[in-house]
Amino acid sequence: IPYIRCLPIHINSLKKFTHRPKNRAEASSKGSGKLWGGRFEKDTDPNAVNWAESLTCDEEMVTEDLWGSMAHVTMLSRQGVIEPSKGGKLMGALLTLQNQNMAGELDFFEPEFANHDDVHMNMEARLIKMTGMDIGGRMHTTRSRNDQVPVSSQLRTRNRLLELRRNVVDAANAFLDRAEEPGALEQVMPGYTHFQHAQPISVAFWISHYAAALSRDLSRLSHAYNSVDANPLGGGAISGTSFPIDRHLTTRLLGFQKVRRHALDATGHRDWMCEVLNANATLSTTFSRLAEELIMWSSYEFRTVTLDDGFAMGSSMMPQKKNPGTIELLRGRHGILSGYAAAGLSMLHGLPSGYNRDFHEEKELLFASCTCVSLVSHFV
């Protein structure tokens, strides 16, 4: 990670600070190469660019960013905020970018666009180059990155949660299938309380209780999905816009269940992130408990289960060993997932209301958490 230099803060006049162009097409950039650099007298220091860069993570949600822009442009044209002819040209350019992205032809770090620190500015710079500032600069009218960022992040998280829920359903069905195998109901094993023999239970009874636990995990994931599935677009920078936008239209176009009505809440809160991270960590706890039982029961002292050779590991020094290495990873990766949940809560702790750049870290946590727990669920 590059070091950060403490740069002097220059306090400009109030007039210069408060002046903003009405839309991106009217903006000019003198000292800064950024689309938002109209008031800056120098470009961003390379160390600061490297420090603030999120393109590496943002690459995962390019499609969702383009969908958000398509819905936004459609709404602007429908409401007469921009001319329909210009909206049509914007849509054509956005579709071209989508096709290029699907074909793997977009390089987000090519020199011409790498100076734009996230996927949103990167895509907008490309669109302006394709259509010119008079057309491309109008796409951002009424919109801020403060509502654009959560739209893309929520759309991507929504897709990842659907994938995860499918994997968990498959895992629950796998437990039920094993419980229904011939003999599972008749085979007897000890049930434990306080890690001591308690009552005899059937193998089917033990196996099926994990399916019951996963059903509650699915309920938590469903609740997290519903929290994510609310449209923040239209919240603007903090308090909406005076333009006659239609938030219900973009909600329908993007497939959200509802509008996140309060603009400050839509742009300045990430409690939905915590719900996802916590649901993922709790799901991982279910699998970690399974792993602990299989690890113990496969030991010589217990000799209750025998791991399939395809899921066991050997020793580089002791040829007689058959180690539950893959199951130990199942147990160990719960620490990573619970760490993501703790990181999300720590990130939000003490933040003032409104959008803060801290929120850019949400994507790192969400995508990494969903990837890890999806792999865990598929493995089980």
MIKE-424047 format. One record per residue (C-alpha): residue in three letters; x, y, z. Coordinates in steps of 0.1 Angstrom, whole numbers, plus 5000, padded with zeros to 4 digits. Example, Ala and Ser with C-alpha at 12.3 -4.5 7.8 and 13.67 -1.06 7.14 Angstrom:
! MIKE-424047
ala512349555078;ser513749895071;
! end
This chain:
! MIKE-424047
ile500050005000;pro501550334990;tyr502250585017;ile500250905022;arg501751245023;cys500051515044;leu499151775019;pro498452135028;ile494752235028;his493952555009;ile490852735020;asn489252894989;ser486753174988;leu483153084996;lys482053184961;lys484552944945;phe483552674969;thr479852694965;his479852744927;arg478652424909;pro477652394872;lys474052294866;asn475051974848;arg478251794838;ala478051934803;glu478752284815;ala481652184837;ser485252284829;ser488452144842;lys491552354844;gly494052214869;ser492451874874;gly491951594849;lys489051464870;leu485351504859;trp484751654893;gly487851874892;gly486252204882;arg487352394914;phe490752234918;glu493952424908;lys496152104906;asp495651744897;thr495451464923;asp498751354936;pro499651004922;asn500050874957;ala496450984965;val495250824933;asn496750494942;trp495450514977;ala491850604967;glu491650374936;ser488850114937;leu488849994901;thr490349664911;cys487249584932;asp484749784910;glu485449564879;glu483049314894;met480049544891;val480549714857;thr477449554843;glu475349684873;asp476850034869;leu475850034833;trp472349914841;gly471950194867;ser472950454840;met470650304815;ala467650324839;his468750684849;val468950804812;thr465650644804;met464050824833;leu465651164824;ser464351134788;arg460951024799;gln460651324823;gly461951574798;val465051654818;ile467151574788;glu466051574751;pro464951224740;ser467251234710;lys470251294733;gly468951024756;gly468850784727;lys472450854718;leu473450804755;met471650464755;gly473450364723;ala476850444738;leu475950264771;leu474949954752;thr478249964733;leu480049974766;gln478049684779;asn478849474748;gln482549564751;asn482549464788;met480849134781;ala483349064754;gly486249144778;glu487449434757;leu487449704785;asp490749774802;phe490049994832;phe493750064837;glu494650184802;pro496450524806;glu493650734791;phe491150634818;ala493150494847;asn493250834864;his489550804872;asp489450644906;asp486350424903;val484250244877;his481550514877;met483950794866;asn485750554844;met482550464825;glu481450824823;ala484750934809;arg484550674782;leu480950774774;ile481951144771;lys484751044747;met482250844726;thr479451114725;gly481151444733;met480651654764;asp477351814753;ile475751464752;gly477851254775;gly478051514802;arg474251514806;met474051154818;his474951264853;thr472251534855;thr470351504888;arg472651224900;ser475551204924;arg478050934930;asn476550934964;asp473350764950;gln475050604920;val477550404941;pro474950224963;val472850144933;ser475649954916;ser476749794949;gln473249684958;leu472449544924;arg475649344925;thr475049224961;arg471549124952;asn472848894924;arg475448754947;leu472848674974;leu470648494949;glu473648274939;leu474448214976;arg470848114984;arg470847864956;asn474047704970;val472547695005;val469347524992;asp471547274974;ala473447215007;ala470147165026;asn468846925000;ala472146725002;phe471646675039;leu468046565035;asp469146325007;arg471746175029;ala469146145057;glu466845945034;glu469445705023;pro468645335031;gly469645255066;ala470145605078;leu467045595099;glu468045255115;gln471645335122;val472145445157;met474845695170;pro475345875203;gly473846215207;tyr475946455228;thr475146725253;his478046895272;phe480346685249;gln479146375268;his477046085256;ala473446185262;gln470845985242;pro470945745213;ile469845905180;ser469645795144;val472145905118;ala469246045098;phe468246255129;trp471746405132;ile472146475095;ser468746635090;his469246885119;tyr471747065097;ala469047105070;ala466847265097;ala469647505107;leu470247595071;ser466547675067;arg466947955092;asp470148065075;leu468048095043;ser465548315062;arg468348545073;leu469648565038;ser466148645025;his465848925050;ala469149065040;tyr468149045004;asn464949245011;ser467049505029;val469349534999;asp466449544974;ala465549914979;asn466350174953;pro468550464965;leu468750624930;gly467350974932;gly468751054966;gly471351274949;ala474251394969;ile472251415002;ser468851574998;gly467551474963;thr467051724935;ser464551984923;phe464351824888;pro461151644881;ile462651294884;asp460550974887;arg462150734913;his459350484909;leu460250444872;thr463950364879;thr462850134907;arg460749934882;leu463449944855;leu466149804879;gly463849544895;phe463949684930;gln461049594953;lys460749944967;val462150304968;arg464450404997;arg462350715003;his464550935025;ala467351085004;leu469751125034;asp469050775045;ala469450635010;thr472850785005;gly474250795041;his473450445055;arg474850105050;asp472949895075;trp471949665047;met475649585042;cys475849475079;glu472849255075;val474449075045;leu477849035063;asn476148915095;ala473948665076;asn477048535058;ala478948495091;thr476048325108;leu475748085079;ser479448015082;thr478947935118;thr476547655109;phe479147505086;ser481947555111;arg480047345137;leu479647075111;ala483347085104;glu484247055141;glu482146745145;leu483546575114;ile487146655124;met486646505159;trp484646205148;ser487146115121;ser489946095147;tyr491345765160;glu489845825194;phe486245865181;arg486345645149;thr482745745142;val483145865106;thr485645795078;leu486446065054;asp486345985017;asp489845985003;gly488746244978;phe488246495006;ala491246395029;met494846505028;gly498046325036;ser501246415055;ser504546505039;met506446325067;met504046065081;pro502645835054;gln500145665078;lys498145995082;lys494846075067;asn494146435077;pro490746625075;gly492546925059;thr489647035037;ile487247025066;glu489747215088;leu489647495061;leu485847485063;arg486247555101;gly489047805097;arg487448025071;his484648115095;gly487248345111;ile487548535078;leu483848565074;ser483248685110;gly486048925104;tyr484249075074;ala481149125096;ala483249295123;ala484949515098;gly481649635084;leu480449735119;ser483749905127;met483650095094;leu480250235101;his480850305138;gly480950675146;leu480350805110;pro478351125108;ser475251135087;gly475551175049;tyr477851005024;asn481450935035;arg484250795014;asp484550515040;phe481550365022;his483750274992;glu485149995014;glu481749825015;lys482349664981;glu485549494992;leu483749345023;leu480549245005;phe482049084975;ala484848904994;ser482248785020;cys479748654994;thr482548484974;cys483948305004;val480648185018;ser479448074984;leu482547864980;val481947725015;ser478347635007;his479247474974;phe481947274990;val479447135016;
! end
